[in-house]
Amino acid sequence: MSGFSPDSVSPDGDHKGSRGVRWARFLRDVLICSLGAYGGPESHIGVFLNRMVSKRKYLSEEELIELMALCSILPGPTST
C-alpha cells in the first residue's frame, strides 16, 4: 500500500497520494463502506471490492484480500 503519501502536495495545495488520490474522496469512500457494510465479513468484502477495487482502484483485489486476512487474525472487533 505505497499509494498514500502524506508528504506529497499538489501545486494547488491539495494533499494527494502518489497515485493522485484525494484525501477527502478517500475518506468519504471509507465512510460509505463503513456505514453500508452491515451483514458480517462477507458483506464487508463485497462492499470493499465494489467501491475500493472496482470503482476507485485504490487497491488491487490481491492487496485487499491480503489486508482482510491480516485483520482477521487480529483479536477484537478488527477481525470483523
PDB file with SEQRES, HELIX, SHEET and CRYST1 records, atoms N, CA, C and O in Angstrom:
SEQRES   1 A   80  MET SER GLY PHE SER PRO ASP SER VAL SER PRO ASP GLY          
SEQRES   2 A   80  ASP HIS LYS GLY SER ARG GLY VAL ARG TRP ALA ARG PHE          
SEQRES   3 A   80  LEU ARG ASP VAL LEU ILE CYS SER LEU GLY ALA TYR GLY          
SEQRES   4 A   80  GLY PRO GLU SER HIS ILE GLY VAL PHE LEU ASN ARG MET          
SEQRES   5 A   80  VAL SER LYS ARG LYS TYR LEU SER GLU GLU GLU LEU ILE          
SEQRES   6 A   80  GLU LEU MET ALA LEU CYS SER ILE LEU PRO GLY PRO THR          
SEQRES   7 A   80  SER THR                                                      
HELIX    1 AA1 TRP A   23  GLY A   36  1                                  14    
HELIX    2 AA2 PRO A   41  PHE A   48  1                                   8    
HELIX    3 AA3 LEU A   49  LYS A   55  3                                   7    
HELIX    4 AA4 GLU A   61  ILE A   73  1                                  13    
HELIX    5 AA5 PRO A   77  SER A   79  5                                   3    
CRYST1    1.000    1.000    1.000  90.00  90.00  90.00 P 1           1          
ATOM      1  N   MET A   1       0.821  -1.182   0.000  1.00  0.00           N  
ATOM      2  CA  MET A   1       0.000   0.000   0.000  1.00  0.00           C  
ATOM      3  C   MET A   1       0.862   1.241   0.000  1.00  0.00           C  
ATOM      4  O   MET A   1       0.782   2.041   0.933  1.00  0.00           O  
ATOM      5  N   SER A   2       1.657   1.421  -0.984  1.00  0.00           N  
ATOM      6  CA  SER A   2       2.511   2.591  -1.043  1.00  0.00           C  
ATOM      7  C   SER A   2       1.834   3.752  -1.749  1.00  0.00           C  
ATOM      8  O   SER A   2       2.495   4.751  -2.032  1.00  0.00           O  
ATOM      9  N   GLY A   3       0.535   3.663  -2.047  1.00  0.00           N  
ATOM     10  CA  GLY A   3      -0.165   4.686  -2.794  1.00  0.00           C  
ATOM     11  C   GLY A   3      -0.456   5.941  -2.009  1.00  0.00           C  
ATOM     12  O   GLY A   3      -0.696   6.985  -2.614  1.00  0.00           O  
ATOM     13  N   PHE A   4      -0.446   5.890  -0.690  1.00  0.00           N  
ATOM     14  CA  PHE A   4      -0.796   7.041   0.117  1.00  0.00           C  
ATOM     15  C   PHE A   4       0.439   7.625   0.753  1.00  0.00           C  
ATOM     16  O   PHE A   4       1.123   6.967   1.537  1.00  0.00           O  
ATOM     17  N   SER A   5       0.718   8.862   0.411  1.00  0.00           N  
ATOM     18  CA  SER A   5       1.879   9.543   0.953  1.00  0.00           C  
ATOM     19  C   SER A   5       1.472  10.927   1.413  1.00  0.00           C  
ATOM     20  O   SER A   5       1.210  11.791   0.577  1.00  0.00           O  
ATOM     21  N   PRO A   6       1.409  11.171   2.726  1.00  0.00           N  
ATOM     22  CA  PRO A   6       1.000  12.477   3.201  1.00  0.00           C  
ATOM     23  C   PRO A   6       2.009  13.571   2.873  1.00  0.00           C  
ATOM     24  O   PRO A   6       1.695  14.751   3.025  1.00  0.00           O  
ATOM     25  N   ASP A   7       3.206  13.215   2.429  1.00  0.00           N  
ATOM     26  CA  ASP A   7       4.228  14.213   2.126  1.00  0.00           C  
ATOM     27  C   ASP A   7       3.957  14.950   0.826  1.00  0.00           C  
ATOM     28  O   ASP A   7       4.370  16.099   0.668  1.00  0.00           O  
ATOM     29  N   SER A   8       3.271  14.307  -0.099  1.00  0.00           N  
ATOM     30  CA  SER A   8       3.102  14.919  -1.412  1.00  0.00           C  
ATOM     31  C   SER A   8       1.906  15.867  -1.422  1.00  0.00           C  
ATOM     32  O   SER A   8       0.809  15.527  -0.980  1.00  0.00           O  
ATOM     33  N   VAL A   9       2.155  17.056  -1.938  1.00  0.00           N  
ATOM     34  CA  VAL A   9       1.126  18.078  -2.046  1.00  0.00           C  
ATOM     35  C   VAL A   9       1.136  18.574  -3.477  1.00  0.00           C  
ATOM     36  O   VAL A   9       2.197  18.866  -4.029  1.00  0.00           O  
ATOM     37  N   SER A  10      -0.045  18.671  -4.086  1.00  0.00           N  
ATOM     38  CA  SER A  10      -0.119  19.153  -5.459  1.00  0.00           C  
ATOM     39  C   SER A  10       0.132  20.659  -5.490  1.00  0.00           C  
ATOM     40  O   SER A  10       0.059  21.300  -4.442  1.00  0.00           O  
ATOM     41  N   PRO A  11       0.423  21.243  -6.644  1.00  0.00           N  
ATOM     42  CA  PRO A  11       0.702  22.676  -6.729  1.00  0.00           C  
ATOM     43  C   PRO A  11      -0.427  23.564  -6.224  1.00  0.00           C  
ATOM     44  O   PRO A  11      -0.166  24.676  -5.764  1.00  0.00           O  
ATOM     45  N   ASP A  12      -1.676  23.105  -6.297  1.00  0.00           N  
ATOM     46  CA  ASP A  12      -2.784  23.928  -5.811  1.00  0.00           C  
ATOM     47  C   ASP A  12      -3.034  23.745  -4.319  1.00  0.00           C  
ATOM     48  O   ASP A  12      -4.022  24.257  -3.792  1.00  0.00           O  
ATOM     49  N   GLY A  13      -2.149  23.018  -3.627  1.00  0.00           N  
ATOM     50  CA  GLY A  13      -2.251  22.847  -2.182  1.00  0.00           C  
ATOM     51  C   GLY A  13      -3.095  21.673  -1.753  1.00  0.00           C  
ATOM     52  O   GLY A  13      -3.266  21.447  -0.555  1.00  0.00           O  
ATOM     53  N   ASP A  14      -3.626  20.920  -2.691  1.00  0.00           N  
ATOM     54  CA  ASP A  14      -4.451  19.768  -2.374  1.00  0.00           C  
ATOM     55  C   ASP A  14      -3.545  18.592  -2.028  1.00  0.00           C  
ATOM     56  O   ASP A  14      -2.634  18.260  -2.787  1.00  0.00           O  
ATOM     57  N   HIS A  15      -3.798  17.960  -0.879  1.00  0.00           N  
ATOM     58  CA  HIS A  15      -2.984  16.816  -0.474  1.00  0.00           C  
ATOM     59  C   HIS A  15      -3.386  15.613  -1.307  1.00  0.00           C  
ATOM     60  O   HIS A  15      -4.556  15.233  -1.340  1.00  0.00           O  
ATOM     61  N   LYS A  16      -2.425  15.025  -1.972  1.00  0.00           N  
ATOM     62  CA  LYS A  16      -2.682  13.850  -2.793  1.00  0.00           C  
ATOM     63  C   LYS A  16      -1.610  12.815  -2.526  1.00  0.00           C  
ATOM     64  O   LYS A  16      -0.479  13.153  -2.175  1.00  0.00           O  
ATOM     65  N   GLY A  17      -1.971  11.548  -2.694  1.00  0.00           N  
ATOM     66  CA  GLY A  17      -1.001  10.476  -2.603  1.00  0.00           C  
ATOM     67  C   GLY A  17      -0.243  10.358  -3.914  1.00  0.00           C  
ATOM     68  O   GLY A  17      -0.499  11.115  -4.850  1.00  0.00           O  
ATOM     69  N   SER A  18       0.676   9.426  -3.987  1.00  0.00           N  
ATOM     70  CA  SER A  18       1.481   9.277  -5.195  1.00  0.00           C  
ATOM     71  C   SER A  18       0.659   8.793  -6.380  1.00  0.00           C  
ATOM     72  O   SER A  18       1.096   8.937  -7.522  1.00  0.00           O  
ATOM     73  N   ARG A  19      -0.526   8.221  -6.140  1.00  0.00           N  
ATOM     74  CA  ARG A  19      -1.412   7.803  -7.218  1.00  0.00           C  
ATOM     75  C   ARG A  19      -2.426   8.889  -7.564  1.00  0.00           C  
ATOM     76  O   ARG A  19      -3.304   8.660  -8.396  1.00  0.00           O  
ATOM     77  N   GLY A  20      -2.327  10.058  -6.951  1.00  0.00           N  
ATOM     78  CA  GLY A  20      -3.270  11.126  -7.213  1.00  0.00           C  
ATOM     79  C   GLY A  20      -4.582  10.965  -6.472  1.00  0.00           C  
ATOM     80  O   GLY A  20      -5.612  11.436  -6.953  1.00  0.00           O  
ATOM     81  N   VAL A  21      -4.579  10.319  -5.323  1.00  0.00           N  
ATOM     82  CA  VAL A  21      -5.788  10.093  -4.545  1.00  0.00           C  
ATOM     83  C   VAL A  21      -6.066  11.326  -3.700  1.00  0.00           C  
ATOM     84  O   VAL A  21      -5.192  11.801  -2.975  1.00  0.00           O  
ATOM     85  N   ARG A  22      -7.267  11.832  -3.796  1.00  0.00           N  
ATOM     86  CA  ARG A  22      -7.657  12.959  -2.949  1.00  0.00           C  
ATOM     87  C   ARG A  22      -8.123  12.418  -1.609  1.00  0.00           C  
ATOM     88  O   ARG A  22      -8.938  11.498  -1.546  1.00  0.00           O  
ATOM     89  N   TRP A  23      -7.598  12.998  -0.538  1.00  0.00           N  
ATOM     90  CA  TRP A  23      -7.893  12.504   0.802  1.00  0.00           C  
ATOM     91  C   TRP A  23      -9.376  12.625   1.134  1.00  0.00           C  
ATOM     92  O   TRP A  23      -9.948  11.717   1.737  1.00  0.00           O  
ATOM     93  N   ALA A  24     -10.004  13.727   0.750  1.00  0.00           N  
ATOM     94  CA  ALA A  24     -11.429  13.909   1.053  1.00  0.00           C  
ATOM     95  C   ALA A  24     -12.266  12.830   0.378  1.00  0.00           C  
ATOM     96  O   ALA A  24     -13.188  12.289   0.989  1.00  0.00           O  
ATOM     97  N   ARG A  25     -11.954  12.515  -0.870  1.00  0.00           N  
ATOM     98  CA  ARG A  25     -12.693  11.474  -1.585  1.00  0.00           C  
ATOM     99  C   ARG A  25     -12.444  10.110  -0.948  1.00  0.00           C  
ATOM    100  O   ARG A  25     -13.370   9.314  -0.794  1.00  0.00           O  
ATOM    101  N   PHE A  26     -11.188   9.844  -0.578  1.00  0.00           N  
ATOM    102  CA  PHE A  26     -10.854   8.568   0.055  1.00  0.00           C  
ATOM    103  C   PHE A  26     -11.599   8.407   1.380  1.00  0.00           C  
ATOM    104  O   PHE A  26     -12.168   7.349   1.649  1.00  0.00           O  
ATOM    105  N   LEU A  27     -11.597   9.451   2.204  1.00  0.00           N  
ATOM    106  CA  LEU A  27     -12.288   9.369   3.495  1.00  0.00           C  
ATOM    107  C   LEU A  27     -13.795   9.218   3.310  1.00  0.00           C  
ATOM    108  O   LEU A  27     -14.444   8.518   4.087  1.00  0.00           O  
ATOM    109  N   ARG A  28     -14.357   9.866   2.290  1.00  0.00           N  
ATOM    110  CA  ARG A  28     -15.781   9.701   2.007  1.00  0.00           C  
ATOM    111  C   ARG A  28     -16.081   8.254   1.606  1.00  0.00           C  
ATOM    112  O   ARG A  28     -17.086   7.685   2.030  1.00  0.00           O  
ATOM    113  N   ASP A  29     -15.211   7.667   0.791  1.00  0.00           N  
ATOM    114  CA  ASP A  29     -15.399   6.275   0.382  1.00  0.00           C  
ATOM    115  C   ASP A  29     -15.302   5.329   1.575  1.00  0.00           C  
ATOM    116  O   ASP A  29     -16.073   4.374   1.671  1.00  0.00           O  
ATOM    117  N   VAL A  30     -14.372   5.584   2.476  1.00  0.00           N  
ATOM    118  CA  VAL A  30     -14.246   4.757   3.681  1.00  0.00           C  
ATOM    119  C   VAL A  30     -15.497   4.891   4.545  1.00  0.00           C  
ATOM    120  O   VAL A  30     -15.979   3.905   5.102  1.00  0.00           O  
ATOM    121  N   LEU A  31     -16.020   6.110   4.656  1.00  0.00           N  
ATOM    122  CA  LEU A  31     -17.245   6.315   5.428  1.00  0.00           C  
ATOM    123  C   LEU A  31     -18.411   5.555   4.806  1.00  0.00           C  
ATOM    124  O   LEU A  31     -19.181   4.908   5.517  1.00  0.00           O  
ATOM    125  N   ILE A  32     -18.546   5.628   3.495  1.00  0.00           N  
ATOM    126  CA  ILE A  32     -19.616   4.902   2.811  1.00  0.00           C  
ATOM    127  C   ILE A  32     -19.470   3.394   3.028  1.00  0.00           C  
ATOM    128  O   ILE A  32     -20.457   2.698   3.268  1.00  0.00           O  
ATOM    129  N   CYS A  33     -18.245   2.899   2.943  1.00  0.00           N  
ATOM    130  CA  CYS A  33     -18.015   1.464   3.167  1.00  0.00           C  
ATOM    131  C   CYS A  33     -18.332   1.070   4.597  1.00  0.00           C  
ATOM    132  O   CYS A  33     -18.917   0.012   4.829  1.00  0.00           O  
ATOM    133  N   SER A  34     -17.960   1.891   5.547  1.00  0.00           N  
ATOM    134  CA  SER A  34     -18.183   1.521   6.948  1.00  0.00           C  
ATOM    135  C   SER A  34     -19.654   1.615   7.331  1.00  0.00           C  
ATOM    136  O   SER A  34     -20.116   0.835   8.163  1.00  0.00           O  
ATOM    137  N   LEU A  35     -20.395   2.542   6.750  1.00  0.00           N  
ATOM    138  CA  LEU A  35     -21.820   2.659   7.068  1.00  0.00           C  
ATOM    139  C   LEU A  35     -22.667   1.638   6.323  1.00  0.00           C  
ATOM    140  O   LEU A  35     -23.709   1.212   6.822  1.00  0.00           O  
ATOM    141  N   GLY A  36     -22.235   1.248   5.153  1.00  0.00           N  
ATOM    142  CA  GLY A  36     -23.051   0.374   4.336  1.00  0.00           C  
ATOM    143  C   GLY A  36     -22.681  -1.078   4.376  1.00  0.00           C  
ATOM    144  O   GLY A  36     -23.226  -1.864   3.600  1.00  0.00           O  
ATOM    145  N   ALA A  37     -21.783  -1.471   5.239  1.00  0.00           N  
ATOM    146  CA  ALA A  37     -21.300  -2.848   5.235  1.00  0.00           C  
ATOM    147  C   ALA A  37     -21.819  -3.633   6.434  1.00  0.00           C  
ATOM    148  O   ALA A  37     -21.035  -4.195   7.199  1.00  0.00           O  
ATOM    149  N   TYR A  38     -23.132  -3.671   6.598  1.00  0.00           N  
ATOM    150  CA  TYR A  38     -23.711  -4.499   7.647  1.00  0.00           C  
ATOM    151  C   TYR A  38     -23.950  -5.886   7.074  1.00  0.00           C  
ATOM    152  O   TYR A  38     -24.308  -6.031   5.905  1.00  0.00           O  
ATOM    153  N   GLY A  39     -23.755  -6.888   7.890  1.00  0.00           N  
ATOM    154  CA  GLY A  39     -24.006  -8.248   7.439  1.00  0.00           C  
ATOM    155  C   GLY A  39     -22.817  -9.163   7.593  1.00  0.00           C  
ATOM    156  O   GLY A  39     -22.826 -10.280   7.076  1.00  0.00           O  
ATOM    157  N   GLY A  40     -21.800  -8.719   8.289  1.00  0.00           N  
ATOM    158  CA  GLY A  40     -20.662  -9.580   8.546  1.00  0.00           C  
ATOM    159  C   GLY A  40     -19.536  -9.428   7.544  1.00  0.00           C  
ATOM    160  O   GLY A  40     -19.598  -8.592   6.643  1.00  0.00           O  
ATOM    161  N   PRO A  41     -18.507 -10.241   7.708  1.00  0.00           N  
ATOM    162  CA  PRO A  41     -17.313 -10.142   6.864  1.00  0.00           C  
ATOM    163  C   PRO A  41     -17.585 -10.327   5.379  1.00  0.00           C  
ATOM    164  O   PRO A  41     -16.935  -9.689   4.551  1.00  0.00           O  
ATOM    165  N   GLU A  42     -18.535 -11.190   5.026  1.00  0.00           N  
ATOM    166  CA  GLU A  42     -18.830 -11.396   3.616  1.00  0.00           C  
ATOM    167  C   GLU A  42     -19.350 -10.117   2.976  1.00  0.00           C  
ATOM    168  O   GLU A  42     -19.004  -9.796   1.839  1.00  0.00           O  
ATOM    169  N   SER A  43     -20.176  -9.397   3.709  1.00  0.00           N  
ATOM    170  CA  SER A  43     -20.705  -8.137   3.211  1.00  0.00           C  
ATOM    171  C   SER A  43     -19.609  -7.089   3.092  1.00  0.00           C  
ATOM    172  O   SER A  43     -19.569  -6.334   2.121  1.00  0.00           O  
ATOM    173  N   HIS A  44     -18.717  -7.042   4.083  1.00  0.00           N  
ATOM    174  CA  HIS A  44     -17.606  -6.096   4.036  1.00  0.00           C  
ATOM    175  C   HIS A  44     -16.747  -6.324   2.798  1.00  0.00           C  
ATOM    176  O   HIS A  44     -16.391  -5.377   2.096  1.00  0.00           O  
ATOM    177  N   ILE A  45     -16.424  -7.565   2.540  1.00  0.00           N  
ATOM    178  CA  ILE A  45     -15.573  -7.875   1.384  1.00  0.00           C  
ATOM    179  C   ILE A  45     -16.261  -7.441   0.092  1.00  0.00           C  
ATOM    180  O   ILE A  45     -15.618  -6.875  -0.792  1.00  0.00           O  
ATOM    181  N   GLY A  46     -17.549  -7.701  -0.020  1.00  0.00           N  
ATOM    182  CA  GLY A  46     -18.286  -7.302  -1.210  1.00  0.00           C  
ATOM    183  C   GLY A  46     -18.322  -5.800  -1.409  1.00  0.00           C  
ATOM    184  O   GLY A  46     -18.107  -5.309  -2.518  1.00  0.00           O  
ATOM    185  N   VAL A  47     -18.594  -5.063  -0.330  1.00  0.00           N  
ATOM    186  CA  VAL A  47     -18.651  -3.605  -0.422  1.00  0.00           C  
ATOM    187  C   VAL A  47     -17.273  -3.033  -0.736  1.00  0.00           C  
ATOM    188  O   VAL A  47     -17.149  -2.149  -1.584  1.00  0.00           O  
ATOM    189  N   PHE A  48     -16.249  -3.524  -0.066  1.00  0.00           N  
ATOM    190  CA  PHE A  48     -14.894  -3.020  -0.314  1.00  0.00           C  
ATOM    191  C   PHE A  48     -14.415  -3.369  -1.725  1.00  0.00           C  
ATOM    192  O   PHE A  48     -13.783  -2.544  -2.386  1.00  0.00           O  
ATOM    193  N   LEU A  49     -14.711  -4.582  -2.187  1.00  0.00           N  
ATOM    194  CA  LEU A  49     -14.324  -4.949  -3.552  1.00  0.00           C  
ATOM    195  C   LEU A  49     -14.999  -4.036  -4.573  1.00  0.00           C  
ATOM    196  O   LEU A  49     -14.372  -3.590  -5.534  1.00  0.00           O  
ATOM    197  N   ASN A  50     -16.273  -3.768  -4.353  1.00  0.00           N  
ATOM    198  CA  ASN A  50     -17.004  -2.927  -5.288  1.00  0.00           C  
ATOM    199  C   ASN A  50     -16.470  -1.494  -5.285  1.00  0.00           C  
ATOM    200  O   ASN A  50     -16.179  -0.939  -6.344  1.00  0.00           O  
ATOM    201  N   ARG A  51     -16.342  -0.905  -4.124  1.00  0.00           N  
ATOM    202  CA  ARG A  51     -16.006   0.523  -4.030  1.00  0.00           C  
ATOM    203  C   ARG A  51     -14.513   0.777  -4.157  1.00  0.00           C  
ATOM    204  O   ARG A  51     -14.098   1.634  -4.937  1.00  0.00           O  
ATOM    205  N   MET A  52     -13.695   0.044  -3.401  1.00  0.00           N  
ATOM    206  CA  MET A  52     -12.262   0.353  -3.329  1.00  0.00           C  
ATOM    207  C   MET A  52     -11.444  -0.255  -4.463  1.00  0.00           C  
ATOM    208  O   MET A  52     -10.408   0.290  -4.846  1.00  0.00           O  
ATOM    209  N   VAL A  53     -11.909  -1.386  -5.002  1.00  0.00           N  
ATOM    210  CA  VAL A  53     -11.142  -2.050  -6.062  1.00  0.00           C  
ATOM    211  C   VAL A  53     -11.727  -1.742  -7.437  1.00  0.00           C  
ATOM    212  O   VAL A  53     -11.017  -1.262  -8.321  1.00  0.00           O  
ATOM    213  N   SER A  54     -13.009  -2.014  -7.619  1.00  0.00           N  
ATOM    214  CA  SER A  54     -13.609  -1.861  -8.946  1.00  0.00           C  
ATOM    215  C   SER A  54     -13.800  -0.407  -9.355  1.00  0.00           C  
ATOM    216  O   SER A  54     -13.388  -0.004 -10.443  1.00  0.00           O  
ATOM    217  N   LYS A  55     -14.425   0.382  -8.481  1.00  0.00           N  
ATOM    218  CA  LYS A  55     -14.748   1.763  -8.849  1.00  0.00           C  
ATOM    219  C   LYS A  55     -13.562   2.713  -8.734  1.00  0.00           C  
ATOM    220  O   LYS A  55     -13.272   3.453  -9.675  1.00  0.00           O  
ATOM    221  N   ARG A  56     -12.880   2.704  -7.603  1.00  0.00           N  
ATOM    222  CA  ARG A  56     -11.833   3.703  -7.350  1.00  0.00           C  
ATOM    223  C   ARG A  56     -10.418   3.221  -7.645  1.00  0.00           C  
ATOM    224  O   ARG A  56      -9.519   4.033  -7.867  1.00  0.00           O  
ATOM    225  N   LYS A  57     -10.214   1.911  -7.651  1.00  0.00           N  
ATOM    226  CA  LYS A  57      -8.905   1.316  -7.926  1.00  0.00           C  
ATOM    227  C   LYS A  57      -7.814   1.803  -6.954  1.00  0.00           C  
ATOM    228  O   LYS A  57      -6.675   2.056  -7.347  1.00  0.00           O  
ATOM    229  N   TYR A  58      -8.203   1.926  -5.667  1.00  0.00           N  
ATOM    230  CA  TYR A  58      -7.224   2.272  -4.633  1.00  0.00           C  
ATOM    231  C   TYR A  58      -6.253   1.118  -4.411  1.00  0.00           C  
ATOM    232  O   TYR A  58      -5.068   1.332  -4.153  1.00  0.00           O  
ATOM    233  N   LEU A  59      -6.767  -0.113  -4.513  1.00  0.00           N  
ATOM    234  CA  LEU A  59      -6.002  -1.332  -4.258  1.00  0.00           C  
ATOM    235  C   LEU A  59      -6.296  -2.346  -5.352  1.00  0.00           C  
ATOM    236  O   LEU A  59      -7.290  -2.239  -6.070  1.00  0.00           O  
ATOM    237  N   SER A  60      -5.428  -3.314  -5.462  1.00  0.00           N  
ATOM    238  CA  SER A  60      -5.757  -4.461  -6.301  1.00  0.00           C  
ATOM    239  C   SER A  60      -6.573  -5.435  -5.445  1.00  0.00           C  
ATOM    240  O   SER A  60      -6.598  -5.326  -4.219  1.00  0.00           O  
ATOM    241  N   GLU A  61      -7.225  -6.370  -6.092  1.00  0.00           N  
ATOM    242  CA  GLU A  61      -8.014  -7.353  -5.347  1.00  0.00           C  
ATOM    243  C   GLU A  61      -7.128  -8.180  -4.426  1.00  0.00           C  
ATOM    244  O   GLU A  61      -7.526  -8.509  -3.308  1.00  0.00           O  
ATOM    245  N   GLU A  62      -5.929  -8.514  -4.891  1.00  0.00           N  
ATOM    246  CA  GLU A  62      -4.995  -9.300  -4.067  1.00  0.00           C  
ATOM    247  C   GLU A  62      -4.575  -8.531  -2.818  1.00  0.00           C  
ATOM    248  O   GLU A  62      -4.484  -9.108  -1.734  1.00  0.00           O  
ATOM    249  N   GLU A  63      -4.317  -7.226  -2.965  1.00  0.00           N  
ATOM    250  CA  GLU A  63      -3.931  -6.414  -1.803  1.00  0.00           C  
ATOM    251  C   GLU A  63      -5.060  -6.335  -0.785  1.00  0.00           C  
ATOM    252  O   GLU A  63      -4.825  -6.432   0.419  1.00  0.00           O  
ATOM    253  N   LEU A  64      -6.287  -6.157  -1.271  1.00  0.00           N  
ATOM    254  CA  LEU A  64      -7.428  -6.083  -0.361  1.00  0.00           C  
ATOM    255  C   LEU A  64      -7.623  -7.388   0.394  1.00  0.00           C  
ATOM    256  O   LEU A  64      -7.826  -7.377   1.608  1.00  0.00           O  
ATOM    257  N   ILE A  65      -7.563  -8.505  -0.305  1.00  0.00           N  
ATOM    258  CA  ILE A  65      -7.739  -9.808   0.345  1.00  0.00           C  
ATOM    259  C   ILE A  65      -6.630 -10.047   1.370  1.00  0.00           C  
ATOM    260  O   ILE A  65      -6.881 -10.590   2.446  1.00  0.00           O  
ATOM    261  N   GLU A  66      -5.414  -9.643   1.036  1.00  0.00           N  
ATOM    262  CA  GLU A  66      -4.305  -9.798   1.980  1.00  0.00           C  
ATOM    263  C   GLU A  66      -4.524  -8.948   3.234  1.00  0.00           C  
ATOM    264  O   GLU A  66      -4.269  -9.412   4.345  1.00  0.00           O  
ATOM    265  N   LEU A  67      -4.989  -7.726   3.070  1.00  0.00           N  
ATOM    266  CA  LEU A  67      -5.259  -6.873   4.230  1.00  0.00           C  
ATOM    267  C   LEU A  67      -6.423  -7.402   5.060  1.00  0.00           C  
ATOM    268  O   LEU A  67      -6.389  -7.333   6.288  1.00  0.00           O  
ATOM    269  N   MET A  68      -7.450  -7.929   4.401  1.00  0.00           N  
ATOM    270  CA  MET A  68      -8.577  -8.511   5.134  1.00  0.00           C  
ATOM    271  C   MET A  68      -8.119  -9.736   5.932  1.00  0.00           C  
ATOM    272  O   MET A  68      -8.565  -9.943   7.060  1.00  0.00           O  
ATOM    273  N   ALA A  69      -7.235 -10.544   5.350  1.00  0.00           N  
ATOM    274  CA  ALA A  69      -6.715 -11.713   6.061  1.00  0.00           C  
ATOM    275  C   ALA A  69      -5.883 -11.275   7.267  1.00  0.00           C  
ATOM    276  O   ALA A  69      -5.969 -11.883   8.334  1.00  0.00           O  
ATOM    277  N   LEU A  70      -5.095 -10.241   7.103  1.00  0.00           N  
ATOM    278  CA  LEU A  70      -4.303  -9.718   8.221  1.00  0.00           C  
ATOM    279  C   LEU A  70      -5.207  -9.258   9.351  1.00  0.00           C  
ATOM    280  O   LEU A  70      -4.957  -9.565  10.516  1.00  0.00           O  
ATOM    281  N   CYS A  71      -6.268  -8.514   9.005  1.00  0.00           N  
ATOM    282  CA  CYS A  71      -7.189  -8.025  10.029  1.00  0.00           C  
ATOM    283  C   CYS A  71      -7.941  -9.153  10.713  1.00  0.00           C  
ATOM    284  O   CYS A  71      -8.282  -9.043  11.890  1.00  0.00           O  
ATOM    285  N   SER A  72      -8.204 -10.231   9.995  1.00  0.00           N  
ATOM    286  CA  SER A  72      -8.984 -11.316  10.595  1.00  0.00           C  
ATOM    287  C   SER A  72      -8.199 -12.086  11.651  1.00  0.00           C  
ATOM    288  O   SER A  72      -8.805 -12.751  12.491  1.00  0.00           O  
ATOM    289  N   ILE A  73      -6.880 -12.018  11.633  1.00  0.00           N  
ATOM    290  CA  ILE A  73      -6.115 -12.723  12.677  1.00  0.00           C  
ATOM    291  C   ILE A  73      -5.899 -11.861  13.919  1.00  0.00           C  
ATOM    292  O   ILE A  73      -5.438 -12.360  14.946  1.00  0.00           O  
ATOM    293  N   LEU A  74      -6.229 -10.571  13.834  1.00  0.00           N  
ATOM    294  CA  LEU A  74      -6.095  -9.703  14.995  1.00  0.00           C  
ATOM    295  C   LEU A  74      -7.245  -9.950  15.963  1.00  0.00           C  
ATOM    296  O   LEU A  74      -8.366 -10.215  15.529  1.00  0.00           O  
ATOM    297  N   PRO A  75      -6.991  -9.868  17.257  1.00  0.00           N  
ATOM    298  CA  PRO A  75      -8.072 -10.066  18.223  1.00  0.00           C  
ATOM    299  C   PRO A  75      -8.978  -8.839  18.288  1.00  0.00           C  
ATOM    300  O   PRO A  75      -8.555  -7.726  17.977  1.00  0.00           O  
ATOM    301  N   GLY A  76     -10.205  -9.052  18.688  1.00  0.00           N  
ATOM    302  CA  GLY A  76     -11.126  -7.946  18.911  1.00  0.00           C  
ATOM    303  C   GLY A  76     -11.984  -7.620  17.706  1.00  0.00           C  
ATOM    304  O   GLY A  76     -12.093  -8.415  16.772  1.00  0.00           O  
ATOM    305  N   PRO A  77     -12.602  -6.426  17.735  1.00  0.00           N  
ATOM    306  CA  PRO A  77     -13.563  -6.066  16.698  1.00  0.00           C  
ATOM    307  C   PRO A  77     -12.940  -5.867  15.316  1.00  0.00           C  
ATOM    308  O   PRO A  77     -13.664  -5.850  14.320  1.00  0.00           O  
ATOM    309  N   THR A  78     -11.637  -5.718  15.232  1.00  0.00           N  
ATOM    310  CA  THR A  78     -10.989  -5.557  13.942  1.00  0.00           C  
ATOM    311  C   THR A  78     -11.162  -6.793  13.084  1.00  0.00           C  
ATOM    312  O   THR A  78     -11.126  -6.708  11.856  1.00  0.00           O  
ATOM    313  N   SER A  79     -11.350  -7.935  13.713  1.00  0.00           N  
ATOM    314  CA  SER A  79     -11.451  -9.183  12.949  1.00  0.00           C  
ATOM    315  C   SER A  79     -12.706  -9.254  12.097  1.00  0.00           C  
ATOM    316  O   SER A  79     -12.765 -10.054  11.164  1.00  0.00           O  
ATOM    317  N   THR A  80     -13.713  -8.436  12.393  1.00  0.00           N  
ATOM    318  CA  THR A  80     -14.909  -8.434  11.554  1.00  0.00           C  
ATOM    319  C   THR A  80     -14.836  -7.310  10.571  1.00  0.00           C  
ATOM    320  O   THR A  80     -15.752  -7.133   9.767  1.00  0.00           O  
TER     321      THR A  80                                                      
END                                                                             
